[in-house]
Amino acid sequence: MRALASRVGINPMTIYHHFQDQDGLIKALADLVYADVEAPSEGETRTRIESLLIDRKFSDIQA
């Protein structure tokens, strides 16, 4: 947390004001990044996972 605070030019306690700990920060970031991801509802498990990964890969390329 100190390294992150240093890189963005803030006091580490500022981060702790918003997040209890590093796990809380990571969870919040993951929630933000994956908020728009929806898994396919039909098909075999492997096919659904592959489709999800392919869709995500191409959405990153188009952005």
PDB file with one MODEL, atoms N, CA, C and O in Angstrom:
MODEL        1
ATOM      1  N   MET A   1       0.820  -1.175   0.000  1.00  0.00           N
ATOM      2  CA  MET A   1       0.000   0.000   0.000  1.00  0.00           C
ATOM      3  C   MET A   1       0.874   1.254   0.000  1.00  0.00           C
ATOM      4  O   MET A   1       0.524   2.262  -0.613  1.00  0.00           O
ATOM      5  N   ARG A   2       2.004   1.184   0.686  1.00  0.00           N
ATOM      6  CA  ARG A   2       2.905   2.339   0.696  1.00  0.00           C
ATOM      7  C   ARG A   2       3.445   2.622  -0.697  1.00  0.00           C
ATOM      8  O   ARG A   2       3.532   3.779  -1.107  1.00  0.00           O
ATOM      9  N   ALA A   3       3.809   1.570  -1.429  1.00  0.00           N
ATOM     10  CA  ALA A   3       4.341   1.752  -2.783  1.00  0.00           C
ATOM     11  C   ALA A   3       3.281   2.350  -3.703  1.00  0.00           C
ATOM     12  O   ALA A   3       3.580   3.238  -4.502  1.00  0.00           O
ATOM     13  N   LEU A   4       2.059   1.872  -3.595  1.00  0.00           N
ATOM     14  CA  LEU A   4       0.969   2.416  -4.402  1.00  0.00           C
ATOM     15  C   LEU A   4       0.746   3.888  -4.075  1.00  0.00           C
ATOM     16  O   LEU A   4       0.648   4.728  -4.970  1.00  0.00           O
ATOM     17  N   ALA A   5       0.669   4.181  -2.802  1.00  0.00           N
ATOM     18  CA  ALA A   5       0.461   5.573  -2.371  1.00  0.00           C
ATOM     19  C   ALA A   5       1.588   6.464  -2.889  1.00  0.00           C
ATOM     20  O   ALA A   5       1.340   7.580  -3.346  1.00  0.00           O
ATOM     21  N   SER A   6       2.800   5.982  -2.819  1.00  0.00           N
ATOM     22  CA  SER A   6       3.940   6.748  -3.300  1.00  0.00           C
ATOM     23  C   SER A   6       3.838   7.018  -4.798  1.00  0.00           C
ATOM     24  O   SER A   6       4.130   8.120  -5.262  1.00  0.00           O
ATOM     25  N   ARG A   7       3.420   5.996  -5.548  1.00  0.00           N
ATOM     26  CA  ARG A   7       3.322   6.153  -7.012  1.00  0.00           C
ATOM     27  C   ARG A   7       2.253   7.151  -7.416  1.00  0.00           C
ATOM     28  O   ARG A   7       2.404   7.840  -8.425  1.00  0.00           O
ATOM     29  N   VAL A   8       1.169   7.244  -6.645  1.00  0.00           N
ATOM     30  CA  VAL A   8       0.099   8.181  -7.004  1.00  0.00           C
ATOM     31  C   VAL A   8       0.195   9.486  -6.226  1.00  0.00           C
ATOM     32  O   VAL A   8      -0.629  10.384  -6.401  1.00  0.00           O
ATOM     33  N   GLY A   9       1.209   9.586  -5.362  1.00  0.00           N
ATOM     34  CA  GLY A   9       1.476  10.839  -4.669  1.00  0.00           C
ATOM     35  C   GLY A   9       0.521  11.168  -3.532  1.00  0.00           C
ATOM     36  O   GLY A   9       0.162  12.327  -3.323  1.00  0.00           O
ATOM     37  N   ILE A  10       0.111  10.130  -2.795  1.00  0.00           N
ATOM     38  CA  ILE A  10      -0.773  10.359  -1.653  1.00  0.00           C
ATOM     39  C   ILE A  10      -0.215   9.674  -0.415  1.00  0.00           C
ATOM     40  O   ILE A  10       0.726   8.885  -0.499  1.00  0.00           O
ATOM     41  N   ASN A  11      -0.794   9.978   0.714  1.00  0.00           N
ATOM     42  CA  ASN A  11      -0.432   9.342   1.968  1.00  0.00           C
ATOM     43  C   ASN A  11      -1.067   7.948   2.016  1.00  0.00           C
ATOM     44  O   ASN A  11      -2.236   7.808   1.657  1.00  0.00           O
ATOM     45  N   PRO A  12      -0.339   6.917   2.444  1.00  0.00           N
ATOM     46  CA  PRO A  12      -0.922   5.572   2.510  1.00  0.00           C
ATOM     47  C   PRO A  12      -2.219   5.507   3.323  1.00  0.00           C
ATOM     48  O   PRO A  12      -3.097   4.699   3.019  1.00  0.00           O
ATOM     49  N   MET A  13      -2.344   6.329   4.329  1.00  0.00           N
ATOM     50  CA  MET A  13      -3.555   6.302   5.145  1.00  0.00           C
ATOM     51  C   MET A  13      -4.784   6.730   4.351  1.00  0.00           C
ATOM     52  O   MET A  13      -5.908   6.377   4.707  1.00  0.00           O
ATOM     53  N   THR A  14      -4.576   7.479   3.290  1.00  0.00           N
ATOM     54  CA  THR A  14      -5.686   7.867   2.426  1.00  0.00           C
ATOM     55  C   THR A  14      -6.317   6.633   1.793  1.00  0.00           C
ATOM     56  O   THR A  14      -7.540   6.548   1.677  1.00  0.00           O
ATOM     57  N   ILE A  15      -5.496   5.691   1.390  1.00  0.00           N
ATOM     58  CA  ILE A  15      -6.010   4.442   0.814  1.00  0.00           C
ATOM     59  C   ILE A  15      -6.785   3.682   1.876  1.00  0.00           C
ATOM     60  O   ILE A  15      -7.871   3.170   1.604  1.00  0.00           O
ATOM     61  N   TYR A  16      -6.243   3.605   3.075  1.00  0.00           N
ATOM     62  CA  TYR A  16      -6.913   2.872   4.152  1.00  0.00           C
ATOM     63  C   TYR A  16      -8.221   3.538   4.577  1.00  0.00           C
ATOM     64  O   TYR A  16      -9.073   2.897   5.193  1.00  0.00           O
ATOM     65  N   HIS A  17      -8.379   4.795   4.259  1.00  0.00           N
ATOM     66  CA  HIS A  17      -9.650   5.469   4.543  1.00  0.00           C
ATOM     67  C   HIS A  17     -10.762   4.868   3.683  1.00  0.00           C
ATOM     68  O   HIS A  17     -11.924   4.841   4.090  1.00  0.00           O
ATOM     69  N   HIS A  18     -10.399   4.388   2.493  1.00  0.00           N
ATOM     70  CA  HIS A  18     -11.388   3.853   1.549  1.00  0.00           C
ATOM     71  C   HIS A  18     -11.433   2.329   1.516  1.00  0.00           C
ATOM     72  O   HIS A  18     -12.470   1.748   1.194  1.00  0.00           O
ATOM     73  N   PHE A  19     -10.328   1.681   1.844  1.00  0.00           N
ATOM     74  CA  PHE A  19     -10.237   0.219   1.793  1.00  0.00           C
ATOM     75  C   PHE A  19      -9.607  -0.278   3.081  1.00  0.00           C
ATOM     76  O   PHE A  19      -8.614   0.277   3.552  1.00  0.00           O
ATOM     77  N   GLN A  20     -10.193  -1.334   3.652  1.00  0.00           N
ATOM     78  CA  GLN A  20      -9.697  -1.843   4.927  1.00  0.00           C
ATOM     79  C   GLN A  20      -8.266  -2.368   4.827  1.00  0.00           C
ATOM     80  O   GLN A  20      -7.449  -2.166   5.725  1.00  0.00           O
ATOM     81  N   ASP A  21      -7.981  -3.051   3.706  1.00  0.00           N
ATOM     82  CA  ASP A  21      -6.654  -3.629   3.524  1.00  0.00           C
ATOM     83  C   ASP A  21      -6.401  -3.875   2.043  1.00  0.00           C
ATOM     84  O   ASP A  21      -7.213  -3.511   1.192  1.00  0.00           O
ATOM     85  N   GLN A  22      -5.278  -4.491   1.750  1.00  0.00           N
ATOM     86  CA  GLN A  22      -4.908  -4.748   0.359  1.00  0.00           C
ATOM     87  C   GLN A  22      -5.929  -5.648  -0.325  1.00  0.00           C
ATOM     88  O   GLN A  22      -6.249  -5.437  -1.495  1.00  0.00           O
ATOM     89  N   ASP A  23      -6.442  -6.642   0.381  1.00  0.00           N
ATOM     90  CA  ASP A  23      -7.454  -7.526  -0.202  1.00  0.00           C
ATOM     91  C   ASP A  23      -8.708  -6.741  -0.587  1.00  0.00           C
ATOM     92  O   ASP A  23      -9.313  -7.011  -1.624  1.00  0.00           O
ATOM     93  N   GLY A  24      -9.096  -5.787   0.230  1.00  0.00           N
ATOM     94  CA  GLY A  24     -10.257  -4.956  -0.081  1.00  0.00           C
ATOM     95  C   GLY A  24     -10.038  -4.130  -1.339  1.00  0.00           C
ATOM     96  O   GLY A  24     -10.948  -3.971  -2.152  1.00  0.00           O
ATOM     97  N   LEU A  25      -8.838  -3.609  -1.495  1.00  0.00           N
ATOM     98  CA  LEU A  25      -8.499  -2.829  -2.682  1.00  0.00           C
ATOM     99  C   LEU A  25      -8.523  -3.712  -3.924  1.00  0.00           C
ATOM    100  O   LEU A  25      -9.076  -3.328  -4.954  1.00  0.00           O
ATOM    101  N   ILE A  26      -7.927  -4.888  -3.826  1.00  0.00           N
ATOM    102  CA  ILE A  26      -7.894  -5.812  -4.967  1.00  0.00           C
ATOM    103  C   ILE A  26      -9.303  -6.256  -5.346  1.00  0.00           C
ATOM    104  O   ILE A  26      -9.623  -6.334  -6.532  1.00  0.00           O
ATOM    105  N   LYS A  27     -10.141  -6.545  -4.370  1.00  0.00           N
ATOM    106  CA  LYS A  27     -11.525  -6.939  -4.642  1.00  0.00           C
ATOM    107  C   LYS A  27     -12.278  -5.808  -5.346  1.00  0.00           C
ATOM    108  O   LYS A  27     -13.007  -6.053  -6.307  1.00  0.00           O
ATOM    109  N   ALA A  28     -12.107  -4.595  -4.883  1.00  0.00           N
ATOM    110  CA  ALA A  28     -12.781  -3.453  -5.499  1.00  0.00           C
ATOM    111  C   ALA A  28     -12.321  -3.271  -6.949  1.00  0.00           C
ATOM    112  O   ALA A  28     -13.135  -2.984  -7.826  1.00  0.00           O
ATOM    113  N   LEU A  29     -11.031  -3.435  -7.198  1.00  0.00           N
ATOM    114  CA  LEU A  29     -10.519  -3.321  -8.563  1.00  0.00           C
ATOM    115  C   LEU A  29     -11.067  -4.434  -9.449  1.00  0.00           C
ATOM    116  O   LEU A  29     -11.455  -4.184 -10.591  1.00  0.00           O
ATOM    117  N   ALA A  30     -11.099  -5.656  -8.932  1.00  0.00           N
ATOM    118  CA  ALA A  30     -11.639  -6.779  -9.704  1.00  0.00           C
ATOM    119  C   ALA A  30     -13.122  -6.563 -10.003  1.00  0.00           C
ATOM    120  O   ALA A  30     -13.574  -6.822 -11.118  1.00  0.00           O
ATOM    121  N   ASP A  31     -13.871  -6.095  -9.020  1.00  0.00           N
ATOM    122  CA  ASP A  31     -15.294  -5.807  -9.238  1.00  0.00           C
ATOM    123  C   ASP A  31     -15.477  -4.777 -10.346  1.00  0.00           C
ATOM    124  O   ASP A  31     -16.373  -4.910 -11.179  1.00  0.00           O
ATOM    125  N   LEU A  32     -14.642  -3.764 -10.357  1.00  0.00           N
ATOM    126  CA  LEU A  32     -14.726  -2.720 -11.377  1.00  0.00           C
ATOM    127  C   LEU A  32     -14.378  -3.261 -12.763  1.00  0.00           C
ATOM    128  O   LEU A  32     -15.082  -2.994 -13.736  1.00  0.00           O
ATOM    129  N   VAL A  33     -13.296  -4.015 -12.842  1.00  0.00           N
ATOM    130  CA  VAL A  33     -12.822  -4.532 -14.123  1.00  0.00           C
ATOM    131  C   VAL A  33     -13.805  -5.537 -14.720  1.00  0.00           C
ATOM    132  O   VAL A  33     -14.030  -5.541 -15.930  1.00  0.00           O
ATOM    133  N   TYR A  34     -14.387  -6.382 -13.887  1.00  0.00           N
ATOM    134  CA  TYR A  34     -15.245  -7.452 -14.394  1.00  0.00           C
ATOM    135  C   TYR A  34     -16.745  -7.168 -14.252  1.00  0.00           C
ATOM    136  O   TYR A  34     -17.559  -8.077 -14.417  1.00  0.00           O
ATOM    137  N   ALA A  35     -17.115  -5.939 -13.954  1.00  0.00           N
ATOM    138  CA  ALA A  35     -18.522  -5.594 -13.751  1.00  0.00           C
ATOM    139  C   ALA A  35     -19.376  -5.868 -14.979  1.00  0.00           C
ATOM    140  O   ALA A  35     -20.538  -6.250 -14.845  1.00  0.00           O
ATOM    141  N   ASP A  36     -18.827  -5.681 -16.169  1.00  0.00           N
ATOM    142  CA  ASP A  36     -19.613  -5.849 -17.390  1.00  0.00           C
ATOM    143  C   ASP A  36     -19.478  -7.231 -18.024  1.00  0.00           C
ATOM    144  O   ASP A  36     -20.004  -7.464 -19.113  1.00  0.00           O
ATOM    145  N   VAL A  37     -18.789  -8.137 -17.367  1.00  0.00           N
ATOM    146  CA  VAL A  37     -18.573  -9.473 -17.917  1.00  0.00           C
ATOM    147  C   VAL A  37     -19.759 -10.372 -17.556  1.00  0.00           C
ATOM    148  O   VAL A  37     -20.132 -10.501 -16.390  1.00  0.00           O
ATOM    149  N   GLU A  38     -20.336 -10.987 -18.585  1.00  0.00           N
ATOM    150  CA  GLU A  38     -21.432 -11.923 -18.370  1.00  0.00           C
ATOM    151  C   GLU A  38     -21.073 -13.249 -19.020  1.00  0.00           C
ATOM    152  O   GLU A  38     -20.718 -13.295 -20.197  1.00  0.00           O
ATOM    153  N   ALA A  39     -21.166 -14.309 -18.261  1.00  0.00           N
ATOM    154  CA  ALA A  39     -20.863 -15.629 -18.788  1.00  0.00           C
ATOM    155  C   ALA A  39     -22.009 -16.110 -19.670  1.00  0.00           C
ATOM    156  O   ALA A  39     -23.175 -15.862 -19.361  1.00  0.00           O
ATOM    157  N   PRO A  40     -21.689 -16.795 -20.759  1.00  0.00           N
ATOM    158  CA  PRO A  40     -22.749 -17.376 -21.592  1.00  0.00           C
ATOM    159  C   PRO A  40     -23.595 -18.344 -20.763  1.00  0.00           C
ATOM    160  O   PRO A  40     -23.067 -19.068 -19.919  1.00  0.00           O
ATOM    161  N   SER A  41     -24.884 -18.353 -21.002  1.00  0.00           N
ATOM    162  CA  SER A  41     -25.776 -19.174 -20.171  1.00  0.00           C
ATOM    163  C   SER A  41     -26.024 -20.557 -20.738  1.00  0.00           C
ATOM    164  O   SER A  41     -26.579 -21.410 -20.045  1.00  0.00           O
ATOM    165  N   GLU A  42     -25.630 -20.806 -21.980  1.00  0.00           N
ATOM    166  CA  GLU A  42     -25.885 -22.105 -22.590  1.00  0.00           C
ATOM    167  C   GLU A  42     -24.599 -22.725 -23.111  1.00  0.00           C
ATOM    168  O   GLU A  42     -23.634 -22.024 -23.415  1.00  0.00           O
ATOM    169  N   GLY A  43     -24.600 -24.054 -23.210  1.00  0.00           N
ATOM    170  CA  GLY A  43     -23.465 -24.775 -23.756  1.00  0.00           C
ATOM    171  C   GLY A  43     -22.699 -25.531 -22.686  1.00  0.00           C
ATOM    172  O   GLY A  43     -22.968 -25.418 -21.490  1.00  0.00           O
ATOM    173  N   GLU A  44     -21.739 -26.303 -23.161  1.00  0.00           N
ATOM    174  CA  GLU A  44     -20.880 -27.064 -22.263  1.00  0.00           C
ATOM    175  C   GLU A  44     -19.982 -26.103 -21.481  1.00  0.00           C
ATOM    176  O   GLU A  44     -19.678 -25.005 -21.949  1.00  0.00           O
ATOM    177  N   THR A  45     -19.576 -26.512 -20.325  1.00  0.00           N
ATOM    178  CA  THR A  45     -18.774 -25.655 -19.455  1.00  0.00           C
ATOM    179  C   THR A  45     -17.531 -25.133 -20.162  1.00  0.00           C
ATOM    180  O   THR A  45     -17.244 -23.936 -20.125  1.00  0.00           O
ATOM    181  N   ARG A  46     -16.802 -26.026 -20.798  1.00  0.00           N
ATOM    182  CA  ARG A  46     -15.558 -25.607 -21.477  1.00  0.00           C
ATOM    183  C   ARG A  46     -15.848 -24.598 -22.580  1.00  0.00           C
ATOM    184  O   ARG A  46     -15.128 -23.608 -22.717  1.00  0.00           O
ATOM    185  N   THR A  47     -16.888 -24.834 -23.365  1.00  0.00           N
ATOM    186  CA  THR A  47     -17.255 -23.928 -24.456  1.00  0.00           C
ATOM    187  C   THR A  47     -17.644 -22.564 -23.910  1.00  0.00           C
ATOM    188  O   THR A  47     -17.289 -21.539 -24.492  1.00  0.00           O
ATOM    189  N   ARG A  48     -18.371 -22.541 -22.797  1.00  0.00           N
ATOM    190  CA  ARG A  48     -18.779 -21.279 -22.175  1.00  0.00           C
ATOM    191  C   ARG A  48     -17.560 -20.487 -21.708  1.00  0.00           C
ATOM    192  O   ARG A  48     -17.485 -19.274 -21.904  1.00  0.00           O
ATOM    193  N   ILE A  49     -16.608 -21.183 -21.090  1.00  0.00           N
ATOM    194  CA  ILE A  49     -15.396 -20.531 -20.603  1.00  0.00           C
ATOM    195  C   ILE A  49     -14.580 -19.986 -21.774  1.00  0.00           C
ATOM    196  O   ILE A  49     -14.113 -18.848 -21.732  1.00  0.00           O
ATOM    197  N   GLU A  50     -14.406 -20.802 -22.825  1.00  0.00           N
ATOM    198  CA  GLU A  50     -13.647 -20.356 -23.990  1.00  0.00           C
ATOM    199  C   GLU A  50     -14.305 -19.132 -24.626  1.00  0.00           C
ATOM    200  O   GLU A  50     -13.621 -18.180 -25.002  1.00  0.00           O
ATOM    201  N   SER A  51     -15.614 -19.158 -24.745  1.00  0.00           N
ATOM    202  CA  SER A  51     -16.341 -18.031 -25.322  1.00  0.00           C
ATOM    203  C   SER A  51     -16.144 -16.772 -24.492  1.00  0.00           C
ATOM    204  O   SER A  51     -15.947 -15.685 -25.035  1.00  0.00           O
ATOM    205  N   LEU A  52     -16.198 -16.923 -23.190  1.00  0.00           N
ATOM    206  CA  LEU A  52     -16.002 -15.798 -22.286  1.00  0.00           C
ATOM    207  C   LEU A  52     -14.603 -15.209 -22.443  1.00  0.00           C
ATOM    208  O   LEU A  52     -14.444 -13.990 -22.509  1.00  0.00           O
ATOM    209  N   LEU A  53     -13.601 -16.063 -22.503  1.00  0.00           N
ATOM    210  CA  LEU A  53     -12.217 -15.595 -22.644  1.00  0.00           C
ATOM    211  C   LEU A  53     -11.981 -14.940 -24.000  1.00  0.00           C
ATOM    212  O   LEU A  53     -11.302 -13.916 -24.080  1.00  0.00           O
ATOM    213  N   ILE A  54     -12.528 -15.513 -25.059  1.00  0.00           N
ATOM    214  CA  ILE A  54     -12.363 -14.943 -26.399  1.00  0.00           C
ATOM    215  C   ILE A  54     -13.048 -13.586 -26.472  1.00  0.00           C
ATOM    216  O   ILE A  54     -12.468 -12.625 -26.977  1.00  0.00           O
ATOM    217  N   ASP A  55     -14.280 -13.500 -25.969  1.00  0.00           N
ATOM    218  CA  ASP A  55     -15.004 -12.224 -25.981  1.00  0.00           C
ATOM    219  C   ASP A  55     -14.227 -11.160 -25.225  1.00  0.00           C
ATOM    220  O   ASP A  55     -14.136 -10.017 -25.673  1.00  0.00           O
ATOM    221  N   ARG A  56     -13.666 -11.530 -24.081  1.00  0.00           N
ATOM    222  CA  ARG A  56     -12.922 -10.567 -23.261  1.00  0.00           C
ATOM    223  C   ARG A  56     -11.648 -10.119 -23.979  1.00  0.00           C
ATOM    224  O   ARG A  56     -11.290  -8.942 -23.954  1.00  0.00           O
ATOM    225  N   LYS A  57     -10.972 -11.075 -24.619  1.00  0.00           N
ATOM    226  CA  LYS A  57      -9.739 -10.744 -25.332  1.00  0.00           C
ATOM    227  C   LYS A  57     -10.012  -9.754 -26.454  1.00  0.00           C
ATOM    228  O   LYS A  57      -9.280  -8.775 -26.600  1.00  0.00           O
ATOM    229  N   PHE A  58     -11.040  -9.986 -27.241  1.00  0.00           N
ATOM    230  CA  PHE A  58     -11.329  -9.103 -28.354  1.00  0.00           C
ATOM    231  C   PHE A  58     -11.894  -7.774 -27.904  1.00  0.00           C
ATOM    232  O   PHE A  58     -11.704  -6.773 -28.595  1.00  0.00           O
ATOM    233  N   SER A  59     -12.580  -7.722 -26.774  1.00  0.00           N
ATOM    234  CA  SER A  59     -13.076  -6.439 -26.282  1.00  0.00           C
ATOM    235  C   SER A  59     -11.909  -5.572 -25.818  1.00  0.00           C
ATOM    236  O   SER A  59     -11.960  -4.348 -25.935  1.00  0.00           O
ATOM    237  N   ASP A  60     -10.861  -6.199 -25.293  1.00  0.00           N
ATOM    238  CA  ASP A  60      -9.661  -5.446 -24.885  1.00  0.00           C
ATOM    239  C   ASP A  60      -8.933  -4.892 -26.107  1.00  0.00           C
ATOM    240  O   ASP A  60      -8.387  -3.789 -26.056  1.00  0.00           O
ATOM    241  N   ILE A  61      -8.922  -5.645 -27.198  1.00  0.00           N
ATOM    242  CA  ILE A  61      -8.235  -5.217 -28.412  1.00  0.00           C
ATOM    243  C   ILE A  61      -8.978  -4.050 -29.047  1.00  0.00           C
ATOM    244  O   ILE A  61      -8.349  -3.116 -29.544  1.00  0.00           O
ATOM    245  N   GLN A  62     -10.291  -4.090 -29.037  1.00  0.00           N
ATOM    246  CA  GLN A  62     -11.101  -3.046 -29.666  1.00  0.00           C
ATOM    247  C   GLN A  62     -11.117  -1.752 -28.866  1.00  0.00           C
ATOM    248  O   GLN A  62     -11.395  -0.687 -29.417  1.00  0.00           O
ATOM    249  N   ALA A  63     -10.823  -1.832 -27.574  1.00  0.00           N
ATOM    250  CA  ALA A  63     -10.900  -0.634 -26.719  1.00  0.00           C
ATOM    251  C   ALA A  63      -9.806   0.338 -26.959  1.00  0.00           C
ATOM    252  O   ALA A  63      -9.755   1.383 -26.309  1.00  0.00           O
TER     253      ALA A  63
ENDMDL
END
